[in-house]
Amino acid sequence: MAGLLAAPAFAQEAASTDAPASQPTELDTIVVTAQGREQDIIAVPYNISVVSGEAIEQQNILDTAELMRGVAGVGVVDRGARNSSVVSGIRIRGLNVDSSALGDYAVSAMSTVATYVDKTPLFANFLLSDIDRVEVLRGPQGTLYGSGALGGAVRFLLRQPELDAWDARVGFSASSVDGSSGIGLSGTGTLNIPVAETVALRLNVTSNDFAGVTDYRNVYRLDGDGIPTAPDGVLAPTAEYENARDADTVRQNYGRASLLWKPSDTFDLTLSYMAQADRFGGRRGTSLGNDGWGEPYGDLEIGSVQREPSARHVNLASLEANVDLGFATLTSSTSSYNHEGDITSENTGFYAQNGWLGFYYNYPRPLASAERGYGEKAFTQELRLISKTEGRFDYVLGAYYQDQDRYATQVSYLRGFKRWWDAAFPGFEDAVISDVDYDYRQAENFQETAVYGELTWHATDSLQFTGGFRHFRHEAETDVAQTTSNWASFADSSQSHGEETDTRTLFKGNVSWFFSPHSQLYATVSEGYRRGGTNGTPTTGNFAEDPAWTTYRSDTVRNHELGFKGRVGRMSYNANVFYVDWKDPQVNSSTTWWGFFAVQNAEKASTRGVELELAGGIGEGFNYNLGYTYTKAQLEADAIAVDGAYLYGYKGDPLPGVSEHRFNAGGSYGIPVGRGLVTLRGDAYYQSESENALSLNPKFQRTLDGFPIFNASATYSIDSWDLTLWVKNLANEEGISGIYTEEYMGTAPGEGYFGNGSKALVALPRTVGVTVGYRF
């Protein structure tokens, strides 16, 4: 994807540079709704960061991975546009045990970080268009929101229709990525229409068309049946290859319509619908080592012997009503969404490294193709009663219901194997059924009902105590049907069904003391929970696994946090220490013998660290943001496979994808030029080394080097026009955040596989762009 500049986050609105160069002596108040009501961010007694919509637009941020790099305490795996909607790469406070190389298929275990689009719990990675602000809350949040959050929550809050003003904006961007032969184009438009005195409509559209940057260097040339061509006949080992240049193209279209009806000061109703459709030509990355002919891969060259396209679409409809009852506000939020996608993955290297191609007689021109699908749809209803902030007590009380269906499929093909077999062994055609050697279909249903709330006692004007709870029940059902092997004598089908229920109550306690009018000291203990489920693993037949694999348990955390935050003149600050005790962490993995998708539980882990944020302004035109995070995340017991067959981690091993040190900084400076304003911006991000996977198996474990990323831009604003020249990843760093190793998916010319399925997940290379915006 054409990259756009990463944003510093805490007190971001203080860094607005479209204002005149003269600056106020006090920092602007940042309003958030993390506790259900509008509050100054300094008054919220726990750790929260905000990125304003203005910052997202000014710095051309369209990618969630880039956005999260500017938030202290948040890590991210940048899998590129192709995989950005399949598995969440957001990690808060180091709560992660999964391999950084996940992302080609939907996993069963929910993310440790909850994401919301307005009030709907949904991970869909919508484009960041017409955003009001993004709120990042660290630590469990189940006492404030309907959907529980194990490690934290990220809320994408969209701009709402306005009754009192017409508003229209258009923007257009063009960009060039280092190593690409094409030009990336992006356009967006927003229109706010006051239809009547009590009715307003807001419309927003965005379209991206980005050229690819990754070359698929040795792709099979295919015939009309999608099988590798055989220039010297089916039985000969020769093949034809081609170079698919700039294969990882990105096509995205997004739209949203929102209608507000506000007949009185005490009631309003908002109906919204948003949709996005994406098509991707391939993955962004670099294969490791050499191809089967001994030639090394260069930067941004992939060794897959097939293209790896994907597509997805998502739509979300919501209806929100607010009623002012005088003593409190009653909010009803109803939503329904559907998110579906498909993705093609090259698996030949995986087969080769497991010796499976020998099982298929090392047939020539091997091509193992995994056609995967994923989907999720849900109906969600939430009611919240939020007190007015007067008197000694205030409260939030909510009820929540969600009915969610999820599915995941994989059909694996050995393209051309059946044709070769029939030609090589005439008279034995029935021995091989087809090219399909694995067919997996999983359907899950989750239903959750919860009541939750918080009560705050303002003991004095400066001292307050908060207690919170979440009581819930969830029910899970899983059905799995799978057929394994395309050999008639070995083929085995299985169907399994599993059910799981759980009822629990979680608690939260908080105390905060304002030691000055705009500064407070706070301490929090909170509990978080993630639901368990069933794997549907076969326990009978040719491919039976140990029954221990059939289910996985819920996991829980207890978060302890001590911090202080405040505002002094034009400077805001936030500092805290935290410790998280994690029991039964869920690991997305595979079964011992046959590698079926499965989730298992490690025994326990912990994370601890420090988060620091500072923002403010100096002089008449300079604004800055600084952030630093130290995180120590590790296993607190040996991690043993659920069937006891192997050990995959020792006590004290670091959790994967967690850098001990992360640093972000940003600054802007406004210079009046004639009737206009030139704004110079720059930001930097650095993360130290991290581990690729929690595994003692060298097929997966690697230490990933730390890396910096630098961005810069210059904007000239005059009247209603803005012209921005921006550069992303100035130093052209690889920025590797995950690896598929050669031992896991590498080349195997001895088995007829001359490609290489290994790859490093790299950041977007240096990108230069220009953006023109106009406000009507």
C-alpha positions in Angstrom: 0.0 0.0 0.0 1.2 3.5 -0.7 2.5 4.5 2.7 1.5 7.6 4.6 3.1 9.2 7.6 2.8 7.8 11.1 1.3 10.0 13.8 2.4 10.8 17.3 -0.6 10.1 19.5 -0.9 11.4 23.1 -2.4 14.9 23.2 -2.3 14.9 19.4 -4.7 17.8 19.0 -2.1 20.1 20.5 0.0 19.5 17.4 -2.4 20.9 14.9 -0.4 23.0 12.5 -3.1 24.5 10.3 -3.6 27.2 12.9 -1.7 30.5 12.7 1.8 30.4 14.0 1.0 32.3 17.2 0.3 29.8 19.9 -1.8 29.8 23.1 -0.2 29.6 26.5 -2.4 26.6 27.5 -2.6 23.2 25.9 -5.9 22.6 24.1 -8.3 20.3 25.9 -8.7 16.9 24.3 -12.1 15.4 24.7 -12.6 11.7 24.8 -15.6 9.4 25.4 -13.8 6.4 26.8 -16.1 6.3 29.9 -19.3 6.9 27.8 -19.4 10.7 28.4 -17.4 13.5 27.0 -14.4 14.2 29.3 -11.1 15.9 29.2 -8.5 13.2 28.6 -6.6 14.3 31.7 -9.7 13.5 33.9 -9.8 9.9 32.8 -8.2 7.9 35.6 -6.3 5.4 33.5 -4.0 5.1 30.5 -5.5 6.3 27.3 -4.0 7.9 24.1 -5.7 9.7 21.3 -4.9 10.3 17.6 -7.2 13.1 16.2 -8.8 12.9 12.8 -7.0 16.1 11.9 -3.6 14.5 12.5 -4.6 11.5 10.4 -5.5 13.8 7.5 -2.6 16.2 7.9 -0.1 13.3 8.0 -1.8 11.2 5.3 -2.3 8.2 7.5 -4.3 5.5 5.8 -2.8 2.3 7.3 -3.5 1.0 10.9 0.0 -0.4 11.2 1.5 3.0 10.6 -1.0 4.7 12.9 -0.2 2.3 15.8 3.6 2.9 15.6 2.9 6.4 17.0 1.2 5.1 20.2 3.3 4.2 23.2 2.6 0.7 24.6 1.3 -0.7 21.3 3.2 -3.0 19.0 2.2 -4.1 15.5 3.1 -6.7 13.0 3.0 -5.1 9.5 1.9 -7.8 7.2 1.1 -5.5 4.3 -2.2 -4.7 2.7 -3.0 -8.3 1.5 -3.1 -9.7 5.1 -4.2 -6.7 7.0 -7.8 -7.7 7.4 -7.3 -11.5 8.1 -5.6 -11.4 11.5 -5.1 -8.4 13.8 -1.5 -7.3 14.1 -2.2 -5.0 17.1 -0.6 -5.9 20.4 -0.9 -4.0 23.6 1.5 -4.4 26.5 3.1 -7.5 25.0 0.1 -9.8 25.3 0.9 -12.2 22.5 2.1 -15.8 22.1 1.4 -16.3 18.4 4.0 -16.4 15.7 4.5 -13.1 13.9 4.2 -15.0 10.6 0.5 -15.8 11.1 -1.9 -14.0 8.7 -2.8 -16.2 5.7 -5.8 -17.8 7.4 -8.3 -16.8 10.0 -7.5 -18.2 13.5 -10.0 -19.4 16.0 -8.7 -17.6 19.1 -9.8 -14.0 19.3 -7.3 -11.2 19.3 -6.0 -10.0 22.7 -6.9 -6.4 21.6 -10.6 -5.5 20.9 -11.2 -3.1 18.1 -14.4 -1.0 17.7 -15.9 1.0 14.8 -17.9 3.6 16.8 -19.8 1.3 19.2 -19.5 -2.0 17.2 -16.9 -4.5 18.2 -15.4 -5.5 14.9 -11.9 -6.1 13.4 -12.2 -5.3 9.7 -9.4 -2.8 9.2 -11.5 -0.2 7.4 -9.7 2.6 5.6 -9.0 5.5 8.0 -11.3 8.0 6.3 -13.4 10.8 7.8 -12.2 9.8 11.3 -13.0 12.0 14.3 -10.4 10.4 16.5 -8.9 7.0 17.5 -8.8 6.2 21.2 -6.3 3.6 22.5 -7.1 2.2 25.9 -4.5 0.0 27.6 -5.5 -2.9 29.9 -8.8 -4.9 30.2 -11.9 -2.9 29.3 -14.8 -5.3 30.0 -16.4 -3.1 32.6 -16.9 -0.2 30.2 -17.8 -1.9 26.9 -20.0 -4.7 25.8 -17.3 -6.8 24.2 -14.6 -7.8 26.7 -11.0 -6.8 26.0 -8.1 -8.9 27.3 -5.2 -6.5 26.8 -6.8 -3.3 25.6 -9.1 -1.7 23.1 -8.8 0.5 20.0 -11.8 2.6 19.2 -12.2 4.2 15.7 -14.7 7.0 16.1 -16.1 8.4 12.9 -17.2 12.0 12.3 -21.0 12.4 12.7 -23.5 14.4 10.6 -23.8 18.1 11.6 -27.1 20.0 11.6 -25.7 23.5 11.4 -23.3 23.7 8.4 -22.6 22.5 4.9 -19.2 21.0 4.6 -17.4 19.4 1.7 -13.8 18.2 1.3 -12.0 16.5 -1.5 -8.4 15.2 -1.6 -6.2 13.5 -4.2 -2.8 11.8 -3.7 -0.2 10.4 -6.0 2.8 8.4 -4.8 5.8 6.5 -6.0 7.3 3.5 -4.0 11.0 2.7 -4.2 11.4 -0.3 -6.5 7.9 0.0 -8.2 7.4 0.9 -11.8 3.9 2.3 -11.2 2.3 5.3 -9.6 -0.2 5.0 -6.7 -3.3 7.0 -6.7 -5.8 7.8 -4.0 -8.9 10.0 -3.8 -11.4 10.9 -1.1 -14.4 13.1 -0.8 -16.7 14.1 2.1 -20.0 15.9 2.1 -22.1 17.1 5.0 -25.7 18.2 4.1 -28.1 19.8 6.6 -31.2 18.3 5.0 -33.6 20.0 7.4 -33.6 21.8 10.7 -33.6 18.4 12.5 -32.0 16.2 9.8 -28.4 16.0 8.5 -26.7 13.6 6.1 -23.0 12.9 5.9 -21.4 11.0 2.9 -17.8 9.9 2.5 -16.0 7.9 -0.2 -12.4 6.8 -0.6 -10.7 4.9 -3.4 -7.1 3.6 -3.6 -5.3 2.2 -6.6 -1.7 1.4 -5.7 0.9 -0.2 -7.9 2.7 -3.2 -6.6 6.3 -3.2 -5.4 7.1 -7.0 -5.0 8.3 -9.2 -7.9 7.2 -12.8 -7.9 10.4 -13.9 -9.7 9.8 -17.5 -10.6 6.1 -18.1 -11.2 5.0 -21.1 -13.2 3.4 -20.3 -16.5 0.0 -22.0 -16.5 -2.2 -23.6 -19.1 -5.9 -23.0 -19.6 -6.7 -25.4 -16.7 -4.5 -23.5 -14.2 -1.9 -26.3 -14.3 1.9 -25.6 -14.9 2.7 -26.0 -18.6 4.7 -29.0 -19.6 6.8 -27.9 -22.6 8.3 -31.4 -23.1 5.2 -33.4 -22.1 3.5 -34.3 -18.9 6.0 -36.9 -17.9 9.1 -34.7 -18.4 10.4 -32.7 -15.5 10.8 -29.4 -17.4 8.6 -26.4 -16.6 8.3 -22.8 -17.8 8.6 -19.8 -15.5 7.9 -16.1 -15.7 8.5 -13.0 -13.6 5.4 -11.3 -12.3 6.7 -7.8 -11.6 5.0 -5.5 -9.1 2.5 -8.2 -8.3 1.2 -6.9 -4.9 -1.2 -4.4 -6.4 -3.9 -2.8 -4.1 -7.4 -1.8 -5.1 -9.7 -0.5 -2.4 -13.1 1.2 -2.5 -14.8 2.5 0.7 -18.0 4.4 1.3 -20.1 5.5 4.2 -23.5 7.2 4.6 -24.8 8.5 8.0 -28.2 10.1 8.6 -28.9 12.0 11.8 -32.4 12.9 13.1 -32.5 15.2 16.2 -36.1 16.3 16.8 -35.2 17.8 20.2 -32.4 18.5 22.6 -33.2 15.3 24.5 -33.3 12.7 21.7 -31.3 11.9 18.6 -31.1 8.9 16.2 -28.3 8.1 13.8 -28.5 5.5 11.0 -25.2 4.6 9.4 -24.0 2.2 6.7 -20.4 1.6 5.6 -18.8 -0.8 3.2 -15.4 -1.6 1.7 -14.2 -3.9 -1.1 -10.5 -4.8 -1.6 -8.6 -6.7 -4.2 -4.9 -7.5 -3.7 -2.5 -9.0 -6.3 0.0 -10.6 -3.9 1.9 -10.2 -0.7 4.6 -7.7 0.1 7.9 -9.4 1.2 11.3 -10.8 0.4 12.2 -14.5 0.2 15.2 -15.7 2.1 18.3 -17.4 0.6 18.4 -18.8 -2.9 16.1 -20.3 -5.4 16.5 -23.9 -6.6 19.1 -22.9 -9.2 21.3 -21.2 -6.5 20.4 -17.6 -7.4 19.9 -15.4 -4.3 16.7 -13.4 -4.0 17.0 -9.6 -3.9 15.0 -7.1 -1.9 11.3 -7.4 -2.6 11.5 -10.6 -4.6 9.2 -13.5 -3.6 10.0 -17.1 -4.6 6.5 -18.4 -4.8 5.8 -20.5 -7.9 2.3 -19.1 -8.1 0.6 -15.7 -7.7 -1.0 -15.2 -4.3 -4.0 -12.9 -4.7 -6.8 -12.2 -2.2 -10.0 -10.3 -2.0 -12.5 -9.3 0.7 -15.5 -7.2 1.4 -17.1 -5.9 4.6 -20.3 -4.0 5.4 -21.6 -2.6 8.6 -25.0 -1.1 9.4 -25.8 0.5 12.7 -28.5 2.4 14.5 -27.7 4.5 17.5 -30.3 6.3 19.7 -29.6 8.7 22.6 -32.2 9.8 25.1 -31.5 12.5 27.8 -33.4 11.3 30.9 -32.3 14.3 32.9 -30.3 12.4 35.5 -28.6 10.2 32.9 -28.3 9.4 29.2 -29.7 6.2 27.8 -28.0 4.9 24.7 -29.0 2.1 22.4 -26.6 0.7 19.8 -27.8 -1.9 17.3 -25.5 -3.2 14.6 -25.1 -5.9 12.0 -22.0 -6.6 10.0 -20.7 -9.2 7.4 -17.0 -9.6 6.7 -15.9 -12.2 4.1 -12.7 -12.8 2.2 -10.6 -15.3 0.3 -6.9 -15.7 -0.1 -4.6 -17.9 -2.2 -1.4 -19.1 -0.5 1.7 -20.9 -1.9 2.2 -24.1 0.2 4.7 -26.0 -2.0 7.7 -25.1 0.2 5.7 -26.2 3.3 5.1 -29.6 1.6 8.7 -29.9 0.5 10.2 -29.2 4.0 7.9 -31.8 5.5 8.8 -34.4 3.0 5.3 -34.7 1.7 6.2 -34.3 -2.0 7.9 -37.7 -1.7 4.6 -39.1 -0.7 3.4 -37.9 -4.1 6.3 -39.5 -6.0 8.1 -36.1 -6.4 5.8 -35.5 -9.4 7.3 -32.9 -11.7 6.3 -29.2 -11.5 4.9 -29.5 -7.9 2.4 -26.8 -7.1 0.7 -27.0 -3.7 -2.0 -24.3 -3.6 -4.1 -23.4 -0.6 -7.4 -21.7 -1.4 -8.6 -20.2 1.9 -11.8 -18.4 2.9 -12.8 -16.6 6.0 -15.9 -14.9 7.2 -17.7 -13.4 10.1 -21.1 -11.9 10.7 -22.8 -10.7 13.8 -25.8 -9.0 15.3 -25.0 -6.8 18.3 -27.3 -5.0 20.7 -26.0 -2.8 23.5 -27.8 -0.6 26.1 -25.9 1.9 28.3 -27.1 4.2 31.0 -24.6 6.9 31.8 -25.1 9.3 34.6 -24.6 13.1 34.4 -21.3 14.2 36.1 -22.8 16.0 39.0 -22.7 15.1 42.7 -20.6 12.6 44.6 -21.4 9.6 42.4 -21.5 8.8 38.7 -21.9 5.6 37.0 -22.0 3.6 33.8 -24.4 0.6 33.5 -24.7 -1.5 30.4 -26.3 -4.7 28.9 -24.8 -6.4 25.9 -25.8 -9.2 23.5 -24.0 -10.6 20.5 -24.8 -13.5 18.2 -21.7 -14.1 16.0 -21.1 -16.7 13.2 -17.6 -17.3 11.9 -16.3 -19.7 9.2 -13.0 -20.7 7.9 -12.2 -23.0 4.9 -9.2 -24.4 3.2 -9.1 -26.4 0.0 -5.6 -27.6 -0.8 -4.7 -28.6 -4.4 -1.7 -30.4 -5.8 -2.1 -28.8 -9.2 -1.4 -31.2 -12.0 -0.8 -34.3 -9.8 -3.9 -36.2 -11.1 -3.0 -35.5 -14.8 0.6 -36.6 -14.2 -0.4 -39.8 -12.3 -2.9 -40.9 -15.0 -0.2 -40.4 -17.7 2.5 -42.1 -15.6 0.5 -45.1 -14.4 -2.2 -45.9 -17.0 -4.7 -48.4 -15.8 -4.4 -47.2 -12.2 -6.3 -43.9 -12.6 -8.7 -44.7 -9.8 -5.8 -44.7 -7.3 -5.8 -40.9 -7.2 -9.1 -39.2 -6.7 -8.3 -35.6 -7.8 -5.8 -32.8 -7.2 -7.6 -31.9 -3.9 -5.6 -33.4 -1.0 -7.2 -31.5 1.9 -10.6 -30.0 2.3 -11.3 -28.2 5.6 -14.5 -26.4 6.6 -15.1 -24.9 10.1 -18.3 -23.2 11.2 -18.5 -21.5 14.7 -21.3 -19.8 16.5 -20.7 -17.6 19.6 -23.4 -16.0 21.7 -22.6 -13.7 24.6 -24.8 -12.0 27.1 -23.4 -9.6 29.6 -24.2 -6.9 32.1 -21.4 -4.5 33.2 -20.8 -1.2 34.8 -18.7 1.2 36.9 -19.5 3.3 39.9 -17.3 6.2 40.9 -17.4 7.9 44.3 -15.9 11.4 44.4 -14.9 11.2 48.1 -13.5 14.7 47.9 -12.9 17.2 45.2 -9.5 15.6 44.5 -10.0 12.0 45.6 -12.2 9.4 43.8 -12.7 5.7 43.9 -14.1 3.5 41.1 -15.3 -0.1 41.2 -16.4 -2.0 38.1 -17.8 -5.4 37.2 -18.7 -7.5 34.2 -20.9 -10.6 34.6 -21.4 -12.6 31.4 -22.3 -15.9 29.9 -21.1 -17.1 26.5 -21.9 -20.2 24.5 -19.8 -21.6 21.7 -20.5 -24.3 19.1 -18.1 -25.6 16.5 -18.6 -27.9 13.5 -15.7 -29.1 11.5 -15.8 -31.2 8.3 -12.5 -32.3 6.7 -11.3 -34.7 4.1 -7.6 -35.6 4.0 -5.6 -37.2 1.2 -6.4 -37.6 -2.4 -5.2 -41.3 -2.5 -8.3 -43.5 -2.7 -6.8 -46.0 -0.3 -5.9 -43.3 2.4 -8.6 -40.7 2.0 -10.4 -40.2 5.2 -13.3 -37.8 6.1 -14.4 -36.7 9.5 -17.1 -34.5 11.0 -17.0 -33.3 14.5 -19.1 -31.1 16.8 -18.1 -29.4 20.0 -19.9 -27.1 22.5 -18.6 -25.0 25.3 -20.2 -22.6 27.8 -18.8 -20.3 30.5 -20.2 -17.9 33.1 -18.0 -15.5 35.0 -17.8 -12.3 36.8 -14.8 -9.9 36.4 -13.9 -7.0 38.6 -12.0 -3.7 38.4 -10.8 -1.3 41.1 -9.4 2.2 40.7 -8.3 5.1 42.9 -7.2 8.5 41.6 -6.0 11.6 43.4 -5.7 15.0 41.8 -2.6 16.5 43.5 -3.1 19.6 41.4 -6.0 21.0 39.4 -4.7 19.3 36.2 -2.6 16.4 37.4 -3.5 13.1 39.0 -2.0 10.0 40.4 -4.0 6.8 39.8 -3.8 3.1 40.5 -5.8 0.3 38.8 -6.4 -3.4 39.2 -8.5 -4.9 36.5 -9.4 -8.4 35.1 -9.7 -9.5 31.5 -11.1 -12.6 29.8 -11.0 -14.2 26.4 -13.4 -17.0 25.5 -12.4 -20.5 25.0 -13.8 -22.9 22.4 -13.6 -26.2 20.5 -11.2 -27.2 17.7 -13.2 -30.0 16.1 -10.0 -32.1 15.8 -10.6 -35.7 14.5 -10.1 -38.4 17.1 -10.8 -41.4 14.9 -9.8 -42.7 11.5 -6.5 -42.6 9.6 -5.7 -39.1 10.8 -6.8 -39.2 14.4 -5.2 -36.9 17.0 -5.2 -37.1 20.8 -8.6 -36.1 22.2 -6.8 -33.5 24.3 -6.8 -31.3 21.2 -10.6 -31.1 20.9 -11.1 -28.1 23.2 -9.2 -25.1 24.5 -9.8 -23.1 27.7 -10.5 -19.4 28.1 -7.6 -17.3 29.2 -7.6 -14.5 31.8 -5.4 -11.6 32.9 -5.0 -9.5 36.0 -3.7 -6.1 35.1 -1.9 -3.9 37.8 -1.1 -0.3 36.9 0.3 2.7 38.7 0.6 6.0 36.9 0.4 9.8 36.9 -0.8 12.1 34.2 -1.5 15.8 33.8 -1.1 19.1 32.0 1.2 22.0 32.8 0.8 25.0 30.6 1.3 23.8 27.1 2.8 20.4 28.1 0.9 17.2 28.8 2.4 14.1 30.3 1.5 10.5 31.1 3.7 7.9 32.9 2.9 4.5 34.3 4.3 1.2 35.3 2.3 -2.0 34.8 2.3 -5.7 35.5 0.0 -8.2 33.8 -0.4 -11.8 35.1 -1.7 -14.0 32.2 -3.2 -17.4 32.9 -3.8 -20.1 30.3 -2.7 -18.0 27.3 -4.2 -19.3 24.0 -1.8 -20.3 21.3 -3.0 -20.6 17.7 -1.1 -23.6 16.5 -1.5 -27.0 14.8 -1.9 -30.6 16.1 1.1 -32.9 16.8 0.8 -35.5 14.0 -1.2 -34.2 11.1 -1.0 -30.4 11.5 -4.7 -29.6 11.8 -5.6 -26.1 12.8 -6.0 -26.0 16.6 -5.7 -23.7 19.6 -4.0 -24.9 22.7 -3.2 -23.3 26.1 0.2 -22.5 27.6 0.2 -22.5 31.4 1.0 -18.9 32.3 2.9 -15.8 31.2 3.4 -12.3 32.3 4.3 -8.8 31.0 5.6 -5.8 32.8 6.9 -2.5 31.8 6.9 1.3 31.7 5.0 3.6 29.3 5.9 7.3 29.0 4.3 10.0 26.9 5.0 13.7 26.6 3.4 16.3 24.2 3.4 20.1 24.0 4.6 23.2 22.2 7.6 25.5 22.3 7.7 29.0 21.1 5.3 30.3 18.4 5.2 27.4 16.0 6.8 24.2 17.2 4.8 21.3 18.6 6.2 17.9 19.6 5.2 14.4 20.8 7.5 11.9 22.5 6.8 8.3 23.6 8.8 5.5 25.1 7.8 1.9 26.2 9.7 -0.7 28.0 8.1 -4.2 27.9 9.3 -7.4 29.5 7.1 -10.3 28.4 7.9 -13.9 29.1 6.6 -17.4 29.9 6.2 -18.1 33.6 6.1 -21.9 33.1 7.3 -24.4 30.5 4.9 -24.6 27.6 4.0 -28.2 26.9 1.8 -29.3 24.0 -1.7 -30.2 25.2 -1.2 -33.9 24.4 2.2 -33.9 26.1 4.0 -34.8 22.9 6.5 -31.9 22.9 7.8 -28.8 24.6 7.5 -25.5 22.7 8.8 -23.0 25.2 10.8 -22.8 28.5 10.0 -20.7 31.5 11.6 -17.3 31.0 11.4 -17.4 27.2 10.4 -14.0 25.8 7.0 -13.8 24.2 7.1 -13.4 20.4 6.6 -10.1 18.6 7.4 -8.1 21.7 10.2 -5.5 21.5 11.7 -4.6 24.9 12.2 -1.0 23.8 10.0 1.2 21.5 10.4 4.9 20.9 8.3 7.3 18.9 8.8 11.0 18.4 7.2 13.7 16.2 7.4 17.4 15.7 5.9 20.1 13.5 6.7 23.7 12.9 4.5 26.3 11.2 6.0 29.2 9.2 3.8 32.0 7.9 4.6 32.6 4.2 2.6 35.5 2.6 -1.1 34.8 3.1 -0.4 31.1 3.7 1.3 28.8 6.1 4.1 26.3 5.5 4.0 23.4 8.0 7.1 21.1 8.3 6.6 17.8 10.0 8.8 14.8 10.9 8.4 11.7 13.0 10.5 8.8 14.0 9.9 5.3 15.3 12.2 2.7 16.6 11.7 -0.8 18.0 14.4 -3.1 19.4 14.8 -6.8 18.4 12.0 -9.3 19.0 11.4 -13.0 18.6 9.5 -14.4 15.6 7.7 -17.2 17.4 7.3 -19.0 20.7 9.0 -22.2 19.7 12.0 -24.4 20.3 11.7 -25.7 16.8 14.2 -23.9 14.5 11.6 -24.1 11.7 9.9 -21.1 13.3 12.1 -19.4 15.9 14.2 -16.4 14.8 15.4 -13.2 16.4 14.2 -10.2 14.4 16.5 -7.2 14.3 15.3 -3.9 15.6 14.7 -1.1 13.1 13.9 2.6 12.8 11.4 4.3 10.5 11.6 8.0 9.7 9.0 10.1 7.9 8.8 13.8 6.8 6.3 16.1 5.1 5.8 19.8 4.2 2.4 21.4 3.7 1.6 24.7 2.1 -1.9 26.0 3.2 -3.6 29.0 1.7 -7.3 29.8 1.9 -9.1 26.5 1.3 -6.2 24.7 -0.3 -3.6 22.4 1.1 -0.6 21.0 -0.8 1.5 18.4 0.9 4.8 16.8 -0.2 5.5 13.7 1.9 8.2 11.0 2.2 7.7 7.8 4.2 10.5 5.5 5.4 13.2 8.0 4.5 16.0 5.5 5.2 14.3 2.7 3.2 14.5 0.3 6.2 13.4 -3.3 5.7 11.5 -3.1 9.0 11.0 -6.9 9.3 8.3 -7.8 11.7 7.8 -11.5 10.9 9.5 -14.4 9.0 8.5 -17.6 7.3 11.8 -19.4 7.6 13.6 -21.5 5.0 13.4 -24.5 7.3 9.6 -24.1 7.3 9.0 -23.2 3.6 12.3 -23.1 1.7 13.3 -24.5 -1.7 13.8 -28.2 -2.4 15.2 -28.8 -6.0 15.8 -32.5 -5.2 12.0 -32.8 -4.9 11.4 -30.8 -8.1 10.6 -27.5 -6.2 12.8 -24.7 -7.6 10.9 -21.9 -5.9 11.3 -20.7 -2.3 8.3 -20.2 0.0 10.2 -18.5 2.8 9.8 -14.7 3.2 10.3 -11.8 5.5 7.4 -9.5 6.2 8.8 -6.0 5.4 7.7 -2.5 5.9 6.6 -0.4 2.9 9.8 0.9 1.2 10.6 4.6 0.8 7.6 6.3 -0.6 7.3 9.8 -2.0 3.9 11.3 -2.5 2.0 14.5 -3.1 -1.5 15.3 -1.7 -3.8 18.1 -2.8 -6.8 18.9 -0.6 -9.6 21.5 -1.0 -12.3 22.5 1.6 -15.5 24.0 0.2 
